[in-house]
Amino acid sequence: MNKKRIGEEKSREEKAGMESVCRAAGLLIAALLAYEAGKLLGGLCAQVFSCFWGGLRARLFPGLSGGFLDASGWENGLEGIFMQLGGGLPVYLIWKREGKREGKRERQCDVGKGRGLWSLLPGAAAWALGLNLLLALIGLPALFPAFQETAAAQAAMPLGAGILLYGIAAPVSEELLFRGIFYQKAEELSGRWKAAALFSSLLFGVYHGNPVQGIYGFLTGMVLCLVYEKTGRLSAAMLFHGAGNLAVYLLIDAAGLGSRLAPAVAAPLCALLLGAAALCLRRLIGRDGPRETGGKL
């Protein structure tokens, strides 16, 4: 009798576990599809806006040529911003709903509060610049033309559009999807944040499309999971992500700093930057205790 009862309980547990896995898989697929559909809709909205602006400018200022939004860089930048915002909105709604549904575990963390979040920004800039220099030193970008084309497009983007896209829109939408949903659900299922970080970071790297950005995305994704896990706030990961993006965009893509550095200078600078990033992140490493599992920026 006891054996039968134990077997029934085990069967119920296995069934509940499979239901949890299936539900989580469905949620991840739904979030990804919503993200892509939102980006597509955002791109269409950007094209409509561009056409509307062109017609309005032609009517109001028929003799005016050039200027704001006429350059392809501005058009590409606005399209990217609209796409990221369009993709991020449905993902935010899914993330918020799941955060309210799941039970929460709270933990106090000084880095996750107020001004403490801003202490992560120097480490974010140092990490992003140092990792970019490291990849350049080993010659990886030169092996993949797709990455060079992406870097050239980023460098050609007007400064204002680049700041909005890489510093705000992309970090917010990508963190909602990859850390807020992919990482969070994987951590809830596995109970191990390192395994969840590996899973979500692999997806984050693959999603970037080319090997150079894939490696950068995977390694940075692991750091972003650490930031999210140890602070308990998705906004911390967003700030870290945005600061790193801006540092690379402003200093490497726009200013061309990476191409101007000789290897004799780039190598020690790379070591210095990565060392500084490690020191800034040191206060997060070794923190124990559960973070809040969802629904909180």
Secondary structure, DSSP 8 states (H G I E B T S, - for coil): -HHHHHHHHHHHHHHHHHHHHHHHHHHHHHHHHHHHHHHHHHHHHHHHHHHHHHHHHHHH-TT--S-TTTSHHHHHHHHHHHHHHHHHHHHHHHHHHHHHHS-------GGGSGGGGGGGHHHHHHHHHHHHHHHHHTTTGGG-HHHHHHHHHHHHS-HHHHHHIIIIIHHHHHHHHIIIIIIHHHHHHHS-HHHHHHHHHHHHHHHT-SHHHHHHHHHHHHHHHHHHHHH--HHHHHHHHHHHHHHHIIIIIIS-HHHHS-HHHHHHHHHHHHHHHHHHHHTTTT--S----SS--
